[in-house]
Amino acid sequence: MACRTGCPTPGQHKSWGDCARAANLRVAYCGIGGGDATEQKQWDAELDLYRTARKQGIRPDGTKTKQIMRAIKASESAGAAYGRDFNAASALPAGAEVSHA
């Protein structure tokens, strides 16, 4: 028999593949332990964000979204790429005098 189990019209398909295509079957993500692709998509998105930051010369403290976004924001506010030798200046208190030595 060429049709798949559960075919509503058995014997009308030339092969198991024809039967499956006629049923419009979809293959779902099935990771270890089942589930969907949500975690995988989140992980891929984090790594894409990390790669984008690295291409800009930014060196985040890790690959988690919070760490990457913190490095991107620090880079934008400082006008320099966050990284190993990056020093973020803290805000001066109001009325503080700045010496230009």
All heavy atoms as an XYZ file, in Angstrom:
743
protein
N       0.840     -1.172      0.000
C       0.000      0.000      0.000
C       0.892      1.246      0.000
O       1.789      1.370      0.813
C      -0.917     -0.025      1.220
C      -1.789      1.176      1.350
S      -3.049      0.861      2.585
C      -4.239      2.008      2.058
N       0.626      2.163     -0.893
C       1.449      3.354     -1.039
C       1.024      4.497     -0.128
O       1.830      5.358      0.196
C       1.411      3.828     -2.490
N      -0.221      4.505      0.294
C      -0.713      5.633      1.095
C      -0.242      5.547      2.537
O       0.106      4.486      3.052
C      -2.241      5.679      1.056
S      -2.883      6.227     -0.533
N      -0.279      6.678      3.188
C       0.109      6.776      4.597
C      -1.039      6.275      5.461
O      -2.189      6.214      5.018
C       0.459      8.225      4.944
C      -0.715      9.150      4.778
C      -0.351     10.622      4.954
N      -1.518     11.421      4.615
C      -2.561     11.613      5.409
N      -2.585     11.070      6.602
N      -3.576     12.348      5.026
N      -0.755      5.961      6.704
C      -1.793      5.547      7.638
C      -2.720      6.732      7.872
O      -2.264      7.848      8.083
C      -1.162      5.110      8.977
O      -0.215      4.087      8.709
C      -2.196      4.618      9.954
N      -3.984      6.506      7.825
C      -4.953      7.571      8.066
C      -5.372      8.316      6.820
O      -6.088      9.319      6.905
N      -4.956      7.881      5.664
C      -5.338      8.540      4.417
C      -6.841      8.369      4.204
O      -7.351      7.245      4.251
C      -4.569      7.943      3.239
S      -5.066      8.650      1.650
N      -7.563      9.477      3.957
C      -9.005      9.364      3.752
C      -9.383      8.731      2.408
O     -10.512      8.268      2.238
C      -9.503     10.809      3.835
C      -8.321     11.653      3.524
C      -7.124     10.872      3.964
N      -8.447      8.702      1.478
C      -8.710      8.106      0.156
C      -7.621      7.102     -0.188
O      -6.829      7.302     -1.107
C      -8.775      9.204     -0.921
O      -7.551      9.946     -0.893
C      -9.943     10.138     -0.698
N      -7.513      6.008      0.557
C      -6.433      5.040      0.321
C      -6.472      4.456     -1.081
O      -7.533      4.228     -1.652
C      -6.673      3.965      1.378
C      -8.061      4.145      1.845
C      -8.446      5.556      1.572
N      -5.266      4.275     -1.624
C      -5.119      3.674     -2.933
C      -5.194      4.651     -4.094
O      -4.997      4.264     -5.238
N      -5.450      5.927     -3.820
C      -5.556      6.904     -4.898
C      -4.250      7.644     -5.150
O      -4.204      8.534     -5.996
C      -6.674      7.912     -4.598
C      -8.048      7.286     -4.634
C      -9.145      8.330     -4.469
O      -8.882      9.523     -4.421
N     -10.383      7.862     -4.384
N      -3.208      7.319     -4.417
C      -1.919      8.009     -4.563
C      -0.870      7.027     -5.053
O      -0.888      5.847     -4.698
C      -1.511      8.638     -3.231
C      -2.555      9.577     -2.691
N      -3.360      9.249     -1.643
C      -2.917     10.820     -3.086
C      -4.180     10.255     -1.385
N      -3.936     11.228     -2.265
N       0.054      7.521     -5.867
C       1.091      6.672     -6.454
C       2.145      6.266     -5.429
O       2.767      5.226     -5.546
C       1.773      7.396     -7.608
C       0.878      7.619     -8.793
C       1.623      8.339     -9.887
C       0.702      8.641    -11.060
N       1.384      9.360    -12.121
N       2.379      7.145     -4.428
C       3.422      6.849     -3.433
C       3.035      7.465     -2.095
O       2.092      8.259     -1.998
C       4.764      7.447     -3.888
O       4.707      8.859     -3.883
N       3.795      7.090     -1.061
C       3.571      7.662      0.266
C       3.775      9.169      0.212
O       3.013      9.932      0.801
C       4.542      7.031      1.274
C       4.288      7.481      2.680
C       3.483      6.857      3.597
C       4.805      8.652      3.323
N       3.464      7.572      4.769
C       4.271      8.683      4.620
C       5.649      9.678      2.934
C       4.562      9.682      5.543
C       5.941     10.683      3.841
C       5.408     10.688      5.135
N       4.777      9.639     -0.528
C       5.053     11.062     -0.652
C       3.908     11.816     -1.314
O       3.547     12.914     -0.883
N       3.325     11.235     -2.371
C       2.166     11.859     -3.022
C       1.008     11.990     -2.037
O       0.304     12.998     -2.003
C       1.714     11.041     -4.236
C       2.649     11.193     -5.430
O       3.426     12.181     -5.457
O       2.604     10.323     -6.324
N       0.815     10.955     -1.233
C      -0.254     10.960     -0.231
C      -0.005     12.055      0.812
O      -0.914     12.800      1.168
C      -0.344      9.590      0.435
S      -1.679      9.462      1.641
N       1.229     12.148      1.274
C       1.578     13.161      2.280
C       1.431     14.566      1.711
O       0.932     15.468      2.389
C       3.002     12.931      2.778
N       1.850     14.777      0.462
C       1.693     16.092     -0.172
C       0.226     16.449     -0.342
O      -0.186     17.585     -0.144
C       2.433     16.128     -1.505
C       3.930     16.327     -1.344
C       4.611     16.538     -2.686
N       4.652     15.315     -3.495
C       5.539     14.329     -3.339
N       6.477     14.438     -2.417
N       5.514     13.257     -4.099
N      -0.596     15.476     -0.689
C      -2.027     15.715     -0.861
C      -2.675     16.117      0.471
O      -3.620     16.893      0.503
C      -2.708     14.472     -1.428
N      -2.155     15.598      1.571
C      -2.678     15.932      2.895
C      -2.130     17.260      3.401
O      -2.553     17.747      4.443
C      -2.339     14.815      3.877
N      -1.166     17.839      2.676
C      -0.552     19.113      3.052
C       0.066     19.034      4.451
O      -0.143     19.916      5.286
C      -1.560     20.262      2.955
C      -0.881     21.610      2.880
O       0.273     21.709      2.477
N      -1.590     22.647      3.270
N       0.788     17.942      4.705
C       1.426     17.752      6.009
C       2.525     18.788      6.230
O       3.197     19.202      5.289
C       2.036     16.347      6.108
C       1.064     15.179      6.094
C       1.842     13.872      6.163
C       0.092     15.281      7.249
N       2.716     19.171      7.464
C       3.770     20.100      7.852
C       4.637     19.428      8.904
O       4.132     18.749      9.786
C       3.183     21.381      8.451
C       2.272     22.127      7.508
C       3.109     22.933      6.548
N       2.240     23.770      5.748
C       2.254     23.798      4.440
N       3.066     23.030      3.771
N       1.457     24.595      3.783
N       5.919     19.646      8.798
C       6.839     19.118      9.793
C       7.062     20.208     10.825
O       7.474     21.317     10.497
C       8.179     18.696      9.147
C       9.151     18.227     10.213
C       7.942     17.605      8.126
N       6.759     19.903     12.059
C       6.906     20.875     13.141
C       8.244     20.688     13.834
O       8.826     19.607     13.820
C       5.774     20.706     14.143
N       8.725     21.761     14.432
C       9.956     21.695     15.211
C       9.714     20.785     16.401
O       8.722     20.908     17.092
C      10.338     23.098     15.687
C      11.571     23.120     16.547
C      12.822     23.175     15.965
C      11.489     23.074     17.923
C      13.957     23.188     16.731
C      12.622     23.089     18.696
C      13.861     23.149     18.103
O      14.983     23.159     18.862
N      10.631     19.918     16.639
C      10.521     19.021     17.787
C      11.907     18.878     18.387
O      12.683     18.016     18.004
C       9.961     17.666     17.368
S       9.643     16.606     18.784
N      12.210     19.761     19.291
C      13.517     19.724     19.936
C      13.577     18.610     20.959
O      12.643     17.827     21.123
N      14.655     18.555     21.678
C      14.811     17.539     22.711
C      13.724     17.753     23.755
O      13.559     18.842     24.285
C      16.210     17.619     23.351
C      17.264     17.317     22.301
C      16.323     16.682     24.543
C      18.681     17.554     22.754
N      12.968     16.733     24.024
C      11.888     16.837     24.998
C      10.633     17.470     24.433
O       9.732     17.836     25.168
N      10.547     17.650     23.116
C       9.358     18.231     22.498
C       9.389     19.746     22.537
O      10.442     20.358     22.644
N       8.234     20.358     22.469
C       8.154     21.806     22.518
C       8.178     22.419     21.135
O       8.042     21.732     20.124
N       8.323     23.735     21.123
C       8.341     24.430     19.845
C       9.684     25.126     19.653
O      10.617     24.916     20.404
C       7.181     25.424     19.760
C       7.248     26.499     20.832
O       8.324     26.682     21.448
O       6.236     27.167     21.055
N       9.747     25.962     18.662
C      11.020     26.591     18.303
C      11.236     27.931     18.985
O      12.165     28.653     18.650
C      11.076     26.768     16.789
N      10.422     28.284     19.972
C      10.521     29.588     20.623
C      11.903     29.825     21.229
O      12.520     30.867     20.998
C       9.441     29.726     21.714
O       8.172     29.490     21.123
C       9.460     31.104     22.332
N      12.387     28.876     22.000
C      13.707     29.041     22.631
C      14.811     29.132     21.585
O      15.737     29.926     21.716
C      13.992     27.888     23.591
C      13.204     27.968     24.874
C      13.584     26.856     25.841
O      14.797     26.559     25.965
O      12.671     26.295     26.467
N      14.714     28.314     20.557
C      15.726     28.328     19.498
C      15.725     29.676     18.786
O      16.781     30.249     18.518
C      15.468     27.207     18.495
C      16.510     27.114     17.402
C      17.869     26.673     17.921
O      17.955     25.772     18.749
N      18.934     27.300     17.457
N      14.545     30.200     18.490
C      14.446     31.498     17.820
C      15.011     32.612     18.684
O      15.689     33.512     18.186
C      12.987     31.800     17.463
C      12.468     30.961     16.320
C      11.019     31.277     16.032
C      10.481     30.394     14.930
N       9.059     30.655     14.667
N      14.739     32.556     19.997
C      15.269     33.567     20.917
C      16.797     33.489     20.962
O      17.488     34.510     20.924
C      14.695     33.377     22.313
C      15.190     34.403     23.313
C      14.617     34.180     24.699
O      13.843     33.262     24.943
N      15.000     35.030     25.632
N      17.326     32.287     21.026
C      18.768     32.099     21.071
C      19.416     32.610     19.789
O      20.414     33.319     19.820
C      19.075     30.617     21.291
C      20.500     30.317     21.585
C      21.313     30.897     22.519
C      21.312     29.336     20.932
N      22.559     30.333     22.491
C      22.590     29.366     21.520
C      21.067     28.429     19.907
C      23.617     28.539     21.114
C      22.103     27.597     19.526
C      23.353     27.662     20.119
N      18.805     32.268     18.644
C      19.322     32.739     17.360
C      19.285     34.261     17.269
O      20.221     34.885     16.762
C      18.530     32.127     16.200
C      18.760     30.627     16.040
O      19.770     30.116     16.570
O      17.929     29.977     15.375
N      18.213     34.866     17.771
C      18.088     36.326     17.741
C      19.163     36.981     18.604
O      19.759     37.995     18.218
C      16.703     36.753     18.206
N      19.431     36.393     19.781
C      20.490     36.927     20.648
C      21.847     36.855     19.963
O      22.617     37.812     20.003
C      20.551     36.157     21.972
C      19.547     36.601     22.983
C      19.696     35.884     24.315
O      20.205     34.746     24.361
O      19.287     36.465     25.316
N      22.123     35.734     19.333
C      23.417     35.592     18.668
C      23.533     36.514     17.459
O      24.608     37.046     17.191
C      23.657     34.131     18.278
C      23.891     33.192     19.464
C      24.117     31.774     18.972
C      25.048     33.640     20.325
N      22.428     36.740     16.747
C      22.441     37.693     15.633
C      22.718     39.105     16.136
O      23.491     39.850     15.531
C      21.117     37.663     14.865
C      20.971     36.424     14.003
O      22.001     35.764     13.716
O      19.827     36.116     13.604
N      22.093     39.481     17.258
C      22.326     40.798     17.855
C      23.784     40.925     18.285
O      24.420     41.965     18.066
C      21.388     41.011     19.044
C      21.458     42.356     19.747
C      21.095     43.490     18.788
C      20.526     42.364     20.951
N      24.328     39.859     18.869
C      25.731     39.857     19.290
C      26.659     40.033     18.079
O      27.583     40.842     18.109
C      26.057     38.551     20.028
C      27.490     38.472     20.501
C      27.890     39.119     21.665
C      28.450     37.765     19.789
C      29.199     39.058     22.115
C      29.764     37.699     20.217
C      30.126     38.345     21.379
O      31.429     38.290     21.810
N      26.382     39.287     17.005
C      27.206     39.404     15.789
C      27.156     40.820     15.219
O      28.173     41.364     14.787
C      26.736     38.414     14.731
C      27.141     36.994     15.002
C      26.730     36.082     13.845
N      26.794     34.707     14.260
C      25.738     33.950     14.560
N      24.522     34.440     14.459
N      25.900     32.710     14.948
N      25.967     41.409     15.221
C      25.807     42.770     14.720
C      26.638     43.747     15.549
O      27.320     44.620     15.002
C      24.322     43.178     14.750
O      23.590     42.275     13.927
C      24.123     44.591     14.252
N      26.586     43.597     16.865
C      27.370     44.466     17.749
C      28.868     44.289     17.493
O      29.611     45.277     17.411
C      27.041     44.173     19.215
N      29.303     43.065     17.358
C      30.736     42.802     17.121
C      31.197     43.390     15.783
O      32.315     43.887     15.684
C      31.014     41.298     17.157
C      30.860     40.681     18.528
C      31.916     41.132     19.516
N      33.179     40.563     19.104
C      34.338     41.176     19.185
N      34.428     42.380     19.681
N      35.435     40.593     18.778
N      30.335     43.349     14.768
C      30.690     43.929     13.467
C      30.877     45.438     13.569
O      31.600     46.031     12.774
C      29.615     43.614     12.426
C      29.660     42.186     11.943
C      28.571     41.913     10.922
C      28.579     40.450     10.513
N      27.480     40.127      9.595
N      30.230     46.052     14.572
C      30.359     47.488     14.802
C      31.554     47.807     15.704
O      31.785     48.953     16.045
C      29.087     48.041     15.440
C      27.872     47.931     14.562
C      26.598     48.329     15.285
O      26.626     49.000     16.307
N      25.476     47.906     14.752
N      32.280     46.786     16.108
C      33.447     46.980     16.966
C      33.121     46.940     18.450
O      33.987     47.140     19.288
N      31.883     46.680     18.776
C      31.438     46.633     20.174
C      31.755     45.258     20.745
O      31.562     44.247     20.081
C      29.927     46.929     20.263
C      29.639     48.329     19.717
C      29.416     46.778     21.678
C      28.161     48.626     19.534
N      32.249     45.237     21.977
C      32.576     43.968     22.640
C      31.733     43.826     23.898
O      32.166     44.193     24.988
C      34.062     43.918     22.983
C      34.940     43.934     21.720
C      36.375     43.840     22.042
N      36.653     42.521     22.591
C      37.858     42.110     22.937
N      38.888     42.909     22.781
N      38.045     40.916     23.428
N      30.508     43.292     23.773
C      29.646     43.120     24.942
C      30.274     42.199     25.978
O      31.164     41.404     25.667
C      28.379     42.488     24.369
C      28.418     42.785     22.913
C      29.873     42.834     22.547
N      29.796     42.303     27.216
C      30.310     41.468     28.299
C      29.805     40.037     28.231
O      30.238     39.188     29.003
C      29.927     42.081     29.650
C      30.582     43.438     29.857
O      31.711     43.641     29.365
O      29.951     44.298     30.495
N      28.864     39.762     27.331
C      28.318     38.419     27.168
C      27.412     38.369     25.957
O      27.309     39.339     25.204
N      26.726     37.245     25.785
C      25.867     37.079     24.616
C      24.391     37.222     24.942
O      23.554     37.025     24.072
C      26.101     35.706     23.963
O      25.804     34.689     24.925
C      27.515     35.567     23.450
N      24.037     37.562     26.158
C      22.636     37.755     26.527
C      22.175     39.124     26.058
O      22.949     40.087     26.024
C      22.436     37.624     28.042
C      22.766     36.241     28.569
C      21.791     35.229     28.008
C      22.105     33.837     28.509
N      21.416     32.819     27.760
N      20.900     39.224     25.713
C      20.343     40.456     25.164
C      20.604     41.656     26.065
O      20.983     42.723     25.585
C      18.830     40.295     24.913
O      18.642     39.208     24.009
C      18.234     41.549     24.311
N      20.423     41.508     27.384
C      20.660     42.619     28.323
C      22.097     43.123     28.223
O      22.349     44.324     28.208
C      20.389     42.178     29.765
C      18.969     42.248     30.194
C      18.901     41.827     31.655
C      17.719     42.462     32.336
N      17.656     42.112     33.744
N      23.048     42.210     28.178
C      24.463     42.585     28.111
C      24.784     43.279     26.792
O      25.536     44.253     26.754
C      25.336     41.337     28.272
C      25.209     40.670     29.617
C      25.847     39.298     29.640
O      25.669     38.513     28.709
N      26.574     39.004     30.703
N      24.215     42.774     25.721
C      24.474     43.350     24.396
C      23.879     44.747     24.309
O      24.540     45.693     23.860
C      23.913     42.435     23.290
C      24.557     41.049     23.355
C      24.132     43.061     21.926
C      23.817     39.986     22.570
N      22.623     44.892     24.747
C      21.960     46.191     24.681
C      22.665     47.216     25.577
O      22.791     48.383     25.211
C      20.485     46.061     25.075
C      19.665     45.266     24.070
S      19.810     45.847     22.351
C      19.143     47.496     22.491
N      23.150     46.785     26.733
C      23.896     47.684     27.626
C      25.158     48.193     26.912
O      25.483     49.380     26.963
C      24.266     46.949     28.912
C      24.789     47.851     29.997
C      25.070     47.105     31.312
N      23.992     46.214     31.706
C      24.146     44.924     31.975
N      25.336     44.364     31.902
N      23.125     44.181     32.319
N      25.854     47.313     26.224
C      27.071     47.698     25.504
C      26.756     48.618     24.329
O      27.490     49.583     24.075
C      27.805     46.451     25.017
N      25.668     48.350     23.629
C      25.279     49.198     22.497
C      24.920     50.593     22.985
O      25.361     51.603     22.424
C      24.112     48.560     21.706
C      24.608     47.314     20.960
C      23.487     49.557     20.742
C      23.506     46.489     20.321
N      24.128     50.676     24.065
C      23.728     51.981     24.609
C      24.934     52.748     25.139
O      25.040     53.958     24.947
C      22.681     51.802     25.698
C      21.331     51.409     25.145
C      20.306     51.200     26.227
C      18.984     50.742     25.620
N      17.975     50.482     26.640
N      25.861     52.050     25.786
C      27.070     52.714     26.289
C      27.903     53.236     25.124
O      28.461     54.342     25.200
C      27.889     51.739     27.136
N      27.966     52.486     24.052
C      28.715     52.910     22.868
C      28.090     54.150     22.240
O      28.791     55.087     21.857
C      28.747     51.786     21.824
O      29.408     50.661     22.333
N      26.764     54.142     22.142
C      26.072     55.280     21.550
C      26.245     56.547     22.386
O      26.479     57.622     21.846
C      24.582     54.958     21.384
C      24.319     53.946     20.286
C      22.866     53.477     20.238
O      22.066     53.849     21.129
O      22.541     52.728     19.303
N      26.140     56.413     23.706
C      26.244     57.600     24.556
C      27.675     58.124     24.628
O      27.897     59.327     24.767
C      25.698     57.330     25.960
O      26.507     56.378     26.619
N      28.652     57.243     24.506
C      30.054     57.668     24.594
C      30.626     58.044     23.227
O      31.662     58.702     23.154
C      30.896     56.554     25.205
N      29.985     57.611     22.176
C      30.502     57.886     20.841
C      31.720     57.044     20.504
O      32.501     57.373     19.615
N      31.879     55.951     21.231
C      32.993     55.028     21.000
C      32.495     53.612     21.249
O      31.581     53.409     22.043
C      34.154     55.340     21.933
N      33.101     52.657     20.599
C      32.680     51.266     20.747
C      33.045     50.731     22.126
O      34.183     50.840     22.570
C      33.319     50.397     19.666
N      32.060     50.154     22.790
C      32.260     49.533     24.091
C      33.142     48.312     23.909
O      32.992     47.549     22.973
C      30.905     49.112     24.662
C      30.967     48.489     26.032
C      30.890     49.275     27.165
C      31.088     47.116     26.188
C      30.930     48.713     28.430
C      31.129     46.544     27.447
C      31.054     47.343     28.565
O      31.107     46.784     29.817
N      34.092     48.145     24.808
C      34.965     46.995     24.685
C      35.906     46.860     25.853
O      35.718     47.476     26.903
N      36.944     46.107     25.657
C      37.882     45.794     26.723
C      38.517     47.038     27.333
O      38.663     47.150     28.539
C      38.970     44.864     26.166
C      39.912     44.352     27.227
C      40.999     43.504     26.626
N      41.850     44.361     25.793
C      42.472     43.975     24.698
N      42.361     42.750     24.288
N      43.215     44.800     24.013
N      38.905     47.994     26.514
C      39.584     49.193     27.008
C      38.650     50.390     27.134
O      39.089     51.523     27.208
C      40.747     49.552     26.073
C      41.774     48.442     26.020
O      41.980     47.763     27.037
O      42.359     48.235     24.939
N      37.359     50.146     27.152
C      36.351     51.197     27.192
C      36.151     51.649     28.633
O      35.978     50.842     29.523
C      35.044     50.653     26.629
C      33.914     51.639     26.580
C      33.751     52.456     25.487
C      33.005     51.719     27.611
C      32.694     53.346     25.419
C      31.956     52.597     27.556
C      31.792     53.417     26.463
N      36.156     52.936     28.861
C      35.868     53.484     30.182
C      34.685     54.427     30.053
O      34.771     55.438     29.372
C      37.062     54.263     30.743
C      38.222     53.355     31.072
O      38.017     52.292     31.633
N      39.420     53.745     30.706
N      33.597     54.098     30.704
C      32.423     54.963     30.673
C      32.583     56.007     31.768
O      32.829     55.680     32.923
C      31.160     54.154     30.904
N      32.477     57.259     31.403
C      32.595     58.338     32.378
C      31.264     58.508     33.088
O      30.206     58.426     32.489
C      32.982     59.631     31.664
N      31.331     58.754     34.366
C      30.103     59.008     35.108
C      29.755     60.481     34.973
O      30.617     61.327     34.710
C      30.285     58.623     36.577
O      31.364     59.342     37.126
N      28.496     60.784     35.172
C      28.043     62.180     35.033
C      28.636     63.040     36.149
O      28.793     62.595     37.283
C      26.527     62.203     35.104
N      28.988     64.267     35.795
C      29.494     65.202     36.793
C      28.333     65.786     37.573
O      27.268     66.041     37.005
C      30.258     66.341     36.108
C      31.565     65.956     35.436
C      32.126     67.148     34.656
C      32.571     65.507     36.475
N      28.522     66.023     38.868
C      27.455     66.663     39.624
C      27.245     68.085     39.122
O      28.160     68.731     38.614
C      27.955     66.617     41.051
C      29.394     66.272     41.002
C      29.665     65.669     39.666
N      26.039     68.587     39.259
C      25.716     69.944     38.810
C      26.594     70.959     39.521
O      26.822     70.879     40.730
C      24.242     70.233     39.068
N      27.124     71.877     38.779
C      27.960     72.925     39.349
C      29.409     72.545     39.563
O      30.208     73.337     40.049
N      29.781     71.339     39.214
C      31.175     70.902     39.404
C      32.069     71.594     38.394
O      31.683     71.795     37.248
C      31.282     69.393     39.254
N      33.228     71.948     38.827
C      34.176     72.601     37.931
C      35.018     71.548     37.233
O      35.433     70.558     37.834
C      35.074     73.553     38.709
C      34.328     74.771     39.221
C      35.273     75.829     39.757
O      36.410     75.921     39.260
O      34.856     76.536     40.676
N      35.280     71.793     35.968
C      36.087     70.875     35.191
C      37.410     71.569     34.910
O      37.459     72.694     34.419
C      35.386     70.520     33.852
C      36.248     69.602     33.030
C      34.029     69.912     34.118
N      38.502     70.890     35.257
C      39.814     71.478     34.988
C      40.337     70.938     33.669
O      40.164     69.773     33.343
C      40.801     71.140     36.116
O      41.007     69.755     36.160
N      40.932     71.817     32.882
C      41.517     71.416     31.615
C      43.030     71.546     31.739
O      43.594     72.547     31.424
C      41.003     72.333     30.471
C      39.530     72.238     30.293
N      38.934     71.171     29.673
C      38.520     73.065     30.667
C      37.617     71.353     29.645
N      37.346     72.504     30.260
N      43.630     70.504     32.227
C      45.065     70.547     32.469
C      45.837     70.163     31.249
O      45.481     69.502     30.376
C      45.424     69.622     33.621
